[in-house]
Amino acid sequence: MLDFQKPIPSYLNEKQNITRLILFTSLFALVFINIYSPFGVDRWFNLTRLEFFTYSSLTILIGVLVVVLSRILMYHFCKRHTINIWQYLVG
């Protein structure tokens, strides 16, 4: 049973693991979206593969920037405060 009052594991706030998480997530999203083309979105707008790759890359970049900002905030917040598991899951 998971105790939600326990602090988050320290590896979730290590710089190296944060960097790996962001790189893996962004590369996975880029590859997955460009191979799978969810909902046939490339045909909705009659895009070439290069145009679809460009637009999907920009969309993923915006998402990755949100993740980077949230991880930077969490990293600095955790230096001064303890975050419990329930707080991590909610935030």
N, CA, C and O of each residue as an XYZ file, in Angstrom:
364
protein
N       0.848     -1.181      0.000
C       0.000      0.000      0.000
C       0.890      1.240      0.000
O       1.883      1.308      0.724
N       0.522      2.199     -0.810
C       1.293      3.421     -0.953
C       0.860      4.438      0.101
O      -0.324      4.747      0.236
N       1.833      4.949      0.841
C       1.554      5.963      1.860
C       1.710      7.339      1.212
O       2.825      7.767      0.913
N       0.602      8.019      1.000
C       0.610      9.300      0.304
C       1.181     10.435      1.138
O       1.388     11.530      0.615
N       1.442     10.208      2.416
C       2.017     11.234      3.281
C       3.547     11.217      3.250
O       4.186     12.143      3.752
N       4.136     10.173      2.666
C       5.595     10.086      2.580
C       6.119     11.097      1.560
O       5.426     11.429      0.599
N       7.335     11.582      1.768
C       7.926     12.478      0.767
C       8.236     11.721     -0.526
O       8.409     10.503     -0.525
N       8.301     12.469     -1.622
C       8.608     11.843     -2.906
C      10.039     11.293     -2.867
O      10.878     11.818     -2.136
N      10.322     10.255     -3.634
C      11.692      9.726     -3.676
C      12.665     10.777     -4.215
O      12.307     11.577     -5.079
N      13.865     10.769     -3.712
C      14.842     11.798     -4.081
C      15.218     11.753     -5.562
O      15.583     12.781     -6.133
N      15.135     10.582     -6.192
C      15.528     10.485     -7.599
C      14.598     11.283     -8.525
O      14.980     11.606     -9.650
N      13.399     11.598     -8.068
C      12.486     12.396     -8.893
C      12.932     13.850     -9.003
O      12.442     14.588     -9.858
N      13.848     14.257     -8.152
C      14.286     15.649     -8.156
C      15.785     15.792     -8.399
O      16.375     16.811     -8.039
N      16.397     14.795     -8.996
C      17.814     14.889     -9.353
C      17.938     15.457    -10.766
O      17.188     15.072    -11.663
N      18.880     16.369    -10.956
C      19.046     17.040    -12.244
C      19.192     16.052    -13.404
O      18.572     16.220    -14.454
N      20.009     15.033    -13.203
C      20.265     14.068    -14.261
C      18.982     13.324    -14.649
O      18.728     13.110    -15.834
N      18.190     12.935    -13.679
C      16.943     12.230    -13.974
C      15.905     13.143    -14.605
O      15.133     12.705    -15.458
N      15.875     14.403    -14.198
C      14.960     15.362    -14.806
C      15.322     15.555    -16.274
O      14.441     15.580    -17.134
N      16.606     15.690    -16.561
C      17.065     15.848    -17.940
C      16.706     14.627    -18.776
O      16.213     14.765    -19.896
N      16.948     13.437    -18.243
C      16.590     12.207    -18.966
C      15.101     12.128    -19.245
O      14.684     11.762    -20.344
N      14.305     12.473    -18.248
C      12.852     12.434    -18.406
C      12.396     13.364    -19.532
O      11.586     12.973    -20.373
N      12.908     14.569    -19.547
C      12.502     15.542    -20.556
C      12.961     15.109    -21.944
O      12.200     15.208    -22.906
N      14.193     14.632    -22.057
C      14.690     14.181    -23.359
C      13.920     12.973    -23.866
O      13.535     12.931    -25.034
N      13.691     11.992    -23.007
C      12.959     10.797    -23.423
C      11.534     11.142    -23.829
O      11.045     10.667    -24.854
N      10.873     11.958    -23.036
C       9.484     12.320    -23.321
C       9.365     13.062    -24.647
O       8.479     12.766    -25.448
N      10.249     14.016    -24.878
C      10.162     14.796    -26.113
C      10.498     13.948    -27.335
O       9.824     14.058    -28.359
N      11.523     13.107    -27.251
C      11.860     12.249    -28.394
C      10.776     11.217    -28.662
O      10.437     10.960    -29.817
N      10.229     10.625    -27.608
C       9.158      9.656    -27.778
C       7.942     10.309    -28.429
O       7.350      9.744    -29.349
N       7.571     11.489    -27.957
C       6.409     12.187    -28.525
C       6.635     12.517    -29.986
O       5.732     12.344    -30.804
N       7.817     12.987    -30.329
C       8.125     13.343    -31.712
C       8.042     12.120    -32.624
O       7.417     12.175    -33.683
N       8.658     11.038    -32.223
C       8.641      9.822    -33.040
C       7.231      9.249    -33.127
O       6.767      8.906    -34.214
N       6.554      9.145    -31.997
C       5.223      8.545    -31.971
C       4.231      9.331    -32.831
O       3.512      8.747    -33.642
N       4.193     10.632    -32.657
C       3.230     11.445    -33.394
C       3.514     11.429    -34.886
O       2.579     11.416    -35.688
N       4.773     11.430    -35.274
C       5.087     11.453    -36.700
C       4.921     10.090    -37.364
O       4.665     10.028    -38.567
N       5.055      9.022    -36.632
C       4.821      7.697    -37.211
C       3.335      7.368    -37.213
O       2.810      6.877    -38.213
N       2.664      7.630    -36.120
C       1.274      7.234    -35.948
C       0.291      8.191    -36.609
O      -0.761      7.753    -37.075
N       0.597      9.475    -36.664
C      -0.308     10.510    -37.177
C      -1.712     10.342    -36.599
O      -2.638      9.960    -37.314
N      -1.867     10.626    -35.309
C      -3.152     10.366    -34.650
C      -4.328     11.046    -35.344
O      -4.247     12.203    -35.756
N      -5.407     10.306    -35.461
C      -6.670     10.778    -36.042
C      -6.531     11.217    -37.495
O      -7.412     11.904    -38.011
N      -5.453     10.840    -38.160
C      -5.260     11.239    -39.548
C      -5.136     12.741    -39.715
O      -5.560     13.299    -40.728
N      -4.558     13.390    -38.724
C      -4.495     14.856    -38.719
C      -3.716     15.403    -39.913
O      -3.985     16.520    -40.354
N      -2.768     14.651    -40.443
C      -2.023     15.135    -41.602
C      -2.920     15.250    -42.833
O      -2.635     16.049    -43.725
N      -3.995     14.469    -42.897
C      -4.927     14.535    -44.027
C      -5.992     15.612    -43.831
O      -6.596     16.062    -44.806
N      -6.230     16.028    -42.601
C      -7.217     17.079    -42.353
C      -6.844     18.368    -43.078
O      -7.696     19.048    -43.651
N      -5.567     18.685    -43.039
C      -5.096     19.945    -43.599
C      -4.302     19.751    -44.884
O      -3.707     20.695    -45.404
N      -4.296     18.511    -45.396
C      -3.586     18.184    -46.636
C      -2.114     18.612    -46.555
O      -1.626     19.364    -47.399
N      -1.428     18.124    -45.537
C      -0.035     18.480    -45.287
C       0.902     17.430    -45.875
O       0.576     16.244    -45.920
N       2.066     17.884    -46.323
C       3.116     16.943    -46.713
C       3.756     16.401    -45.432
O       3.515     16.921    -44.343
N       4.570     15.358    -45.571
C       5.243     14.782    -44.397
C       6.154     15.813    -43.727
O       6.225     15.877    -42.500
N       6.844     16.614    -44.528
C       7.744     17.626    -43.965
C       6.957     18.710    -43.219
O       7.358     19.135    -42.136
N       5.849     19.152    -43.793
C       5.024     20.151    -43.117
C       4.455     19.586    -41.814
O       4.450     20.264    -40.787
N       3.976     18.344    -41.862
C       3.443     17.721    -40.650
C       4.521     17.584    -39.588
O       4.270     17.834    -38.409
N       5.726     17.188    -40.002
C       6.844     17.063    -39.066
C       7.159     18.425    -38.435
O       7.415     18.509    -37.234
N       7.140     19.478    -39.238
C       7.435     20.821    -38.725
C       6.388     21.264    -37.710
O       6.732     21.723    -36.621
N       5.113     21.128    -38.063
C       4.048     21.559    -37.151
C       3.997     20.708    -35.879
O       3.788     21.229    -34.783
N       4.187     19.414    -36.032
C       4.168     18.561    -34.838
C       5.373     18.858    -33.953
O       5.260     18.812    -32.728
N       6.514     19.157    -34.545
C       7.704     19.514    -33.764
C       7.479     20.791    -32.971
O       7.893     20.883    -31.815
N       6.835     21.766    -33.571
C       6.545     23.012    -32.851
C       5.564     22.776    -31.708
O       5.723     23.332    -30.622
N       4.558     21.954    -31.955
C       3.588     21.642    -30.910
C       4.252     20.914    -29.749
O       4.002     21.228    -28.586
N       5.094     19.948    -30.069
C       5.804     19.192    -29.036
C       6.761     20.103    -28.284
O       6.907     19.971    -27.069
N       7.410     21.019    -28.979
C       8.323     21.957    -28.333
C       7.597     22.806    -27.298
O       8.126     23.048    -26.213
N       6.406     23.254    -27.620
C       5.615     24.036    -26.664
C       5.295     23.186    -25.435
O       5.409     23.659    -24.304
N       4.897     21.935    -25.656
C       4.606     21.040    -24.539
C       5.827     20.770    -23.687
O       5.736     20.724    -22.460
N       6.970     20.590    -24.331
C       8.212     20.330    -23.595
C       8.612     21.558    -22.779
O       9.131     21.417    -21.671
N       8.383     22.736    -23.299
C       8.698     23.951    -22.547
C       7.854     24.043    -21.273
O       8.341     24.486    -20.233
N       6.604     23.630    -21.358
C       5.753     23.604    -20.163
C       6.325     22.620    -19.138
O       6.381     22.923    -17.946
N       6.747     21.448    -19.603
C       7.331     20.444    -18.705
C       8.630     20.971    -18.091
O       8.861     20.811    -16.893
N       9.463     21.589    -18.901
C      10.739     22.130    -18.401
C      10.484     23.174    -17.320
O      11.117     23.141    -16.265
N       9.573     24.089    -17.572
C       9.268     25.115    -16.570
C       8.739     24.511    -15.281
O       9.129     24.929    -14.191
N       7.851     23.529    -15.399
C       7.301     22.930    -14.183
C       8.373     22.162    -13.407
O       8.376     22.180    -12.176
N       9.280     21.492    -14.114
C      10.361     20.768    -13.435
C      11.370     21.716    -12.796
O      11.902     21.415    -11.727
N      11.637     22.839    -13.419
C      12.538     23.834    -12.811
C      11.928     24.367    -11.522
O      12.606     24.482    -10.501
N      10.632     24.694    -11.582
C       9.954     25.173    -10.380
C       9.965     24.120     -9.278
O      10.220     24.435     -8.116
N       9.687     22.872     -9.642
C       9.679     21.804     -8.643
C      11.072     21.597     -8.048
O      11.212     21.406     -6.840
N      12.090     21.634     -8.888
C      13.460     21.438     -8.420
C      13.828     22.479     -7.364
O      14.362     22.139     -6.308
N      13.537     23.748     -7.657
C      13.886     24.811     -6.711
C      12.990     24.794     -5.475
O      13.447     25.097     -4.373
N      11.728     24.444     -5.651
C      10.816     24.357     -4.512
C      11.259     23.248     -3.562
O      11.192     23.415     -2.344
N      11.710     22.117     -4.106
C      12.119     20.972     -3.282
C      13.404     21.235     -2.502
O      13.685     20.543     -1.523
N      14.179     22.220     -2.923
C      15.375     22.562     -2.161
C      15.019     23.120     -0.787
O      15.776     22.962      0.170
N      13.853     23.779     -0.696
C      13.464     24.435      0.554
C      12.324     23.742      1.274
O      12.155     23.927      2.479
N      11.541     22.948      0.561
C      10.366     22.309      1.141
C      10.355     20.824      0.795
O      11.025     20.383     -0.139
N       9.600     20.082      1.548
C       9.396     18.672      1.252
C       8.056     18.518      0.548
O       7.045     19.071      0.982
N       8.059     17.770     -0.529
C       6.826     17.499     -1.260
C       6.414     16.059     -0.964
O       7.195     15.126     -1.151
N       5.191     15.896     -0.504
C       4.660     14.560     -0.258
C       4.155     13.946     -1.556
O       3.952     14.646     -2.548
N       3.956     12.651     -1.539
C       3.495     11.948     -2.739
C       2.157     12.491     -3.203
O       1.960     12.670     -4.404
N       1.229     12.759     -2.293
C      -0.083     13.260     -2.691
C       0.037     14.634     -3.331
O      -0.707     14.943     -4.261
N       0.951     15.461     -2.856
C       1.156     16.786     -3.459
C       1.745     16.659     -4.856
O       1.378     17.401     -5.766
N       2.658     15.716     -5.015
C       3.268     15.485     -6.327
C       2.227     15.010     -7.319
O       2.218     15.462     -8.464
N       1.352     14.111     -6.907
C       0.330     13.583     -7.807
C      -0.705     14.638     -8.172
O      -1.189     14.657     -9.304
N      -1.052     15.511     -7.238
C      -2.044     16.551     -7.503
C      -1.448     17.648     -8.382
O      -2.114     18.159     -9.282
N      -0.194     18.006     -8.120
C       0.455     19.105     -8.841
C       0.970     18.677    -10.129
O       1.545     19.482    -10.862
